[in-house]
Amino acid sequence: MAAHIGWVDDAQSILLCRIDNLRGPDAYVVLAGQIPLVMRRAGHRVDLILVLGPGAPLPRGALQEAAILLRILPPNFGICVAVGGHWLLTNRLSLWLAPRLLRRWRPLLAQRVRFAASPTQARDLILAERSRHPHP
């Protein structure tokens, strides 16, 4: 399984999950079990950057799986910023369209998910979101 989970900052408040080559829903299920565990250990607000590499196709029912994952995340979870590989979420049209589709089809999911073109932009988006809406 080519997934890597690690901290972006020294304060361990931004978790980076990079998925490079996961095939099948079972690999995503294993990963979905690891992310909440790491967040619970932190004990303070943790935001998630989810990077889908070029070889990481979205499984069938990806939005449904994401909605389930957001329901089981601990209370200290902040927001998730998705970053896509190749054409997925790396062009202006995709970045404009993705949040609108999410708000239309999964409104509860849209409250906790943002989109960015790169991990650096995702980190900046998280920091901007924190300054606007501090987590209790």
GUDRENMAR-323205 format. One line per 8 residues: for each residue x, y, z of N, C-alpha, C, O. Coordinates in steps of 0.02 Angstrom, whole numbers, plus 50000, padded with zeros to 5 digits. Layout:
BEGIN
X Y Z X Y Z X Y Z X Y Z ~ ... .
% end
This chain:
BEGIN
50043 49941 50000 50000 50000 50000 50045 50061 50000 50087 50069 50044 ~ 50036 50105 49951 50078 50163 49945 50043 50225 49973 50023 50269 49936 ~ 50035 50226 50037 50006 50284 50071 50053 50305 50127 50081 50263 50163 ~ 50062 50369 50134 50108 50395 50185 50070 50446 50227 50038 50491 50201 ~ 50075 50438 50292 50043 50485 50339 50098 50516 50380 50140 50481 50408 ~ 50098 50583 50384 50148 50617 50424 50126 50688 50440 50077 50714 50411 ~ 50161 50719 50485 50144 50787 50507 50178 50838 50463 50235 50828 50441 ~ 50144 50892 50448 50171 50946 50408 50209 50996 50451 50260 51023 50430 .
50185 51007 50511 50216 51056 50555 50241 51025 50620 50222 50969 50637 ~ 50283 51062 50655 50312 51037 50718 50260 51032 50773 50267 50993 50820 ~ 50207 51072 50770 50155 51071 50821 50108 51012 50813 50063 51002 50854 ~ 50117 50972 50761 50075 50914 50745 50001 50934 50743 49959 50904 50776 ~ 49987 50986 50703 49918 51008 50696 49892 51001 50625 49832 51008 50613 ~ 49937 50986 50578 49916 50973 50508 49944 50906 50488 50004 50895 50486 ~ 49899 50860 50472 49917 50792 50453 49914 50787 50377 49864 50804 50346 ~ 49969 50762 50348 49972 50753 50276 49966 50679 50260 50004 50638 50285 .
49918 50662 50219 49908 50593 50197 49917 50592 50121 49875 50620 50085 ~ 49970 50561 50098 49984 50557 50026 49969 50486 50002 49997 50438 50027 ~ 49924 50482 49954 49905 50417 49925 49932 50415 49854 49912 50454 49811 ~ 49979 50368 49842 50010 50365 49776 49983 50310 49732 49974 50321 49672 ~ 49971 50252 49760 49952 50197 49716 49909 50146 49753 49929 50088 49761 ~ 49852 50167 49777 49807 50120 49811 49757 50093 49761 49727 50131 49724 ~ 49749 50029 49761 49701 49998 49716 49647 49963 49757 49662 49924 49802 ~ 49585 49978 49743 49530 49944 49776 49508 49978 49839 49547 50015 49870 .
49446 49967 49859 49419 50000 49918 49449 49975 49983 49448 50012 50033 ~ 49477 49914 49985 49505 49889 50048 49563 49931 50072 49571 49942 50132 ~ 49604 49955 50026 49661 49997 50044 49637 50062 50075 49668 50087 50123 ~ 49584 50090 50049 49556 50152 50076 49526 50140 50145 49529 50184 50188 ~ 49497 50082 50156 49468 50066 50221 49522 50063 50274 49513 50089 50329 ~ 49579 50031 50258 49635 50028 50305 49659 50098 50321 49672 50114 50379 ~ 49666 50139 50270 49689 50207 50279 49639 50248 50321 49660 50288 50363 ~ 49575 50237 50309 49524 50272 50347 49525 50253 50421 49503 50292 50463 .
49551 50195 50437 49559 50176 50507 49619 50207 50539 49619 50220 50600 ~ 49671 50221 50501 49733 50249 50528 49727 50324 50542 49754 50348 50591 ~ 49692 50360 50498 49688 50433 50506 49654 50453 50571 49682 50495 50607 ~ 49595 50426 50589 49565 50445 50654 49608 50426 50714 49610 50462 50764 ~ 49644 50371 50709 49687 50349 50764 49743 50400 50776 49756 50418 50833 ~ 49775 50422 50723 49828 50472 50730 49800 50538 50757 49832 50570 50799 ~ 49741 50557 50735 49710 50620 50759 49692 50616 50833 49702 50664 50870 ~ 49666 50559 50854 49648 50551 50925 49709 50556 50970 49706 50585 51024 .
49765 50529 50948 49827 50532 50987 49850 50604 50997 49880 50620 51049 ~ 49837 50647 50949 49861 50717 50953 49826 50754 51010 49858 50790 51048 ~ 49760 50746 51016 49724 50778 51071 49706 50851 51060 49666 50878 51099 ~ 49732 50883 51009 49715 50953 50993 49690 50956 50921 49690 50905 50886 ~ 49670 51015 50899 49643 51021 50830 49693 50994 50779 49753 51011 50781 ~ 49668 50953 50734 49708 50925 50680 49670 50934 50615 49612 50913 50609 ~ 49703 50965 50567 49675 50972 50500 49710 50922 50455 49766 50902 50468 ~ 49676 50902 50402 49701 50848 50359 49711 50874 50288 49667 50906 50259 .
49770 50860 50260 49783 50872 50189 49786 50803 50157 49828 50762 50174 ~ 49741 50791 50111 49737 50727 50076 49761 50736 50005 49727 50769 49965 ~ 49818 50708 49988 49848 50715 49922 49839 50650 49884 49865 50598 49904 ~ 49802 50654 49829 49794 50596 49785 49845 50601 49730 49841 50645 49687 ~ 49894 50556 49730 49946 50556 49679 49920 50533 49612 49863 50511 49607 ~ 49961 50537 49560 49940 50519 49493 49916 50447 49486 49874 50433 49444 ~ 49943 50401 49525 49923 50331 49519 49869 50310 49568 49859 50250 49579 ~ 49834 50358 49597 49784 50342 49649 49715 50358 49623 49691 50414 49633 .
49682 50311 49591 49615 50324 49566 49565 50325 49624 49574 50291 49674 ~ 49514 50365 49617 49461 50366 49667 49419 50303 49659 49399 50286 49603 ~ 49405 50268 49714 49363 50208 49708 49290 50227 49696 49271 50284 49706 ~ 49251 50179 49676 49179 50191 49669 49151 50211 49736 49170 50183 49788 ~ 49106 50259 49735 49075 50281 49797 49122 50322 49841 49115 50321 49902 ~ 49170 50357 49811 49220 50394 49849 49188 50448 49893 49210 50457 49950 ~ 49137 50482 49868 49105 50534 49909 49069 50503 49969 49069 50532 50023 ~ 49039 50446 49958 49005 50411 50014 49056 50389 50066 49045 50396 50126 .
49113 50363 50042 49166 50342 50089 49194 50402 50127 49207 50398 50187 ~ 49202 50459 50093 49226 50519 50126 49176 50543 50179 49196 50565 50233 ~ 49112 50539 50164 49061 50559 50212 49063 50514 50274 49055 50538 50330 ~ 49073 50450 50264 49078 50403 50320 49140 50419 50361 49137 50419 50423 ~ 49196 50432 50328 49258 50448 50363 49249 50511 50406 49272 50512 50463 ~ 49216 50562 50379 49207 50624 50417 49162 50613 50478 49169 50649 50527 ~ 49118 50564 50475 49075 50550 50533 49113 50516 50589 49096 50523 50647 ~ 49165 50478 50572 49201 50441 50624 49263 50477 50648 49297 50453 50694 .
49279 50534 50619 49337 50571 50642 49324 50600 50711 49267 50617 50727 ~ 49376 50606 50751 49367 50630 50820 49346 50704 50822 49352 50739 50771 ~ 49323 50728 50879 49300 50797 50885 49355 50849 50872 49340 50907 50856 ~ 49418 50829 50878 49472 50877 50867 49489 50886 50793 49536 50922 50776 ~ 49451 50854 50748 49462 50862 50676 49437 50930 50654 49382 50951 50672 ~ 49478 50965 50615 49459 51031 50588 49428 51025 50519 49368 51013 50513 ~ 49470 51033 50467 49446 51027 50399 49493 50981 50360 49549 50966 50381 ~ 49469 50958 50303 49509 50918 50257 49517 50957 50192 49468 50983 50165 .
49578 50961 50168 49591 50993 50104 49616 50940 50056 49667 50908 50068 ~ 49579 50930 50001 49596 50879 49952 49638 50910 49897 49623 50964 49871 ~ 49692 50875 49879 49736 50895 49825 49741 50837 49777 49756 50781 49798 ~ 49727 50849 49713 49726 50794 49664 49787 50793 49620 49822 50843 49612 ~ 49799 50734 49591 49855 50725 49545 49832 50730 49473 49773 50724 49459 ~ 49879 50741 49428 49867 50749 49357 49815 50804 49346 49823 50859 49372 ~ 49762 50791 49309 49712 50842 49293 49662 50851 49349 49629 50903 49352 ~ 49657 50802 49394 49607 50805 49447 49626 50857 49499 49675 50849 49535 .
49588 50910 49504 49596 50963 49553 49661 51003 49545 49683 51035 49593 ~ 49691 51001 49486 49752 51041 49477 49741 51097 49426 49787 51136 49414 ~ 49683 51101 49397 49669 51155 49350 49613 51199 49378 49576 51178 49423 ~ 49607 51258 49352 49559 51307 49378 49487 51283 49373 49447 51294 49418 ~ 49470 51249 49318 49402 51226 49309 49384 51175 49363 49330 51178 49393 ~ 49428 51127 49376 49415 51076 49427 49409 51107 49496 49365 51089 49535 ~ 49453 51155 49511 49451 51187 49576 49389 51230 49585 49365 51240 49641 ~ 49362 51256 49530 49300 51294 49533 49240 51248 49539 49193 51261 49576 .
49241 51192 49501 49184 51148 49496 49176 51102 49557 49120 51089 49579 ~ 49232 51077 49584 49229 51027 49639 49189 51051 49700 49145 51014 49722 ~ 49201 51110 49727 49161 51131 49785 49087 51140 49769 49045 51128 49812 ~ 49072 51161 49709 49002 51171 49691 48966 51104 49685 48909 51098 49708 ~ 48998 51055 49655 48968 50989 49651 48959 50959 49721 48908 50927 49735 ~ 49009 50969 49763 49005 50942 49831 48948 50975 49870 48911 50941 49905 ~ 48941 51041 49864 48886 51075 49898 48819 51051 49873 48770 51048 49911 ~ 48815 51035 49809 48752 51013 49779 48733 50942 49801 48676 50929 49820 .
48782 50896 49799 48767 50825 49810 48782 50802 49881 48751 50754 49904 ~ 48828 50833 49916 48845 50814 49985 48854 50877 50027 48911 50894 50044 ~ 48800 50912 50045 48807 50976 50080 48841 50970 50148 48878 51016 50167 ~ 48830 50917 50185 48863 50910 50250 48938 50899 50242 48977 50924 50282 ~ 48956 50863 50191 49027 50851 50177 49061 50915 50156 49120 50926 50172 ~ 49025 50957 50120 49053 51020 50094 49074 51068 50151 49116 51111 50140 ~ 49043 51061 50209 49061 51105 50265 49131 51092 50291 49162 51137 50320 ~ 49157 51031 50282 49222 51013 50311 49276 50999 50259 49333 50984 50278 .
49260 51004 50194 49308 50988 50142 49321 51049 50098 49275 51084 50078 ~ 49384 51061 50084 49406 51113 50038 49449 51080 49985 49467 51022 49990 ~ 49466 51118 49933 49507 51092 49878 49564 51140 49864 49556 51201 49869 ~ 49622 51113 49846 49680 51154 49829 49719 51120 49773 49711 51060 49760 ~ 49761 51159 49739 49799 51133 49682 49866 51102 49703 49896 51065 49665 ~ 49889 51117 49764 49953 51090 49787 49952 51085 49863 49912 51117 49896 ~ 49997 51043 49891 50000 51039 49964 50017 51106 49997 49994 51120 50053 ~ 50058 51147 49965 50075 51212 49992 50013 51257 49995 50001 51291 50045 .
49973 51257 49942 49910 51295 49943 49862 51268 49995 49826 51306 50027 ~ 49862 51202 50004 49819 51171 50054 49838 51195 50124 49794 51211 50164 ~ 49902 51196 50138 49926 51220 50203 49906 51293 50214 49883 51311 50268 ~ 49916 51335 50163 49897 51405 50169 49821 51413 50179 49799 51456 50217 ~ 49782 51371 50146 49709 51373 50153 49689 51354 50224 49643 51384 50253 ~ 49722 51304 50253 49707 51283 50322 49724 51339 50371 49685 51354 50416 ~ 49782 51371 50362 49802 51425 50407 49753 51484 50401 49737 51516 50452 ~ 49730 51499 50341 49682 51553 50332 49615 51535 50364 49583 51578 50396 .
49594 51473 50356 49531 51450 50387 49535 51453 50463 49486 51471 50496 ~ 49592 51435 50490 49601 51438 50563 49596 51509 50590 49568 51521 50643 ~ 49623 51556 50552 49620 51625 50576 49548 51652 50573 49529 51695 50613 ~ 49508 51627 50525 49438 51649 50521 49393 51614 50570 49349 51644 50601 ~ 49404 51548 50579 49360 51507 50621 49402 51466 50669 49417 51408 50655 ~ 49422 51494 50726 49462 51454 50773 49422 51396 50801 49363 51403 50816 ~ 49455 51340 50807 49423 51279 50834 49424 51283 50910 49474 51303 50939 ~ 49370 51263 50942 49368 51267 51016 49419 51222 51048 49424 51219 51109 .
% end
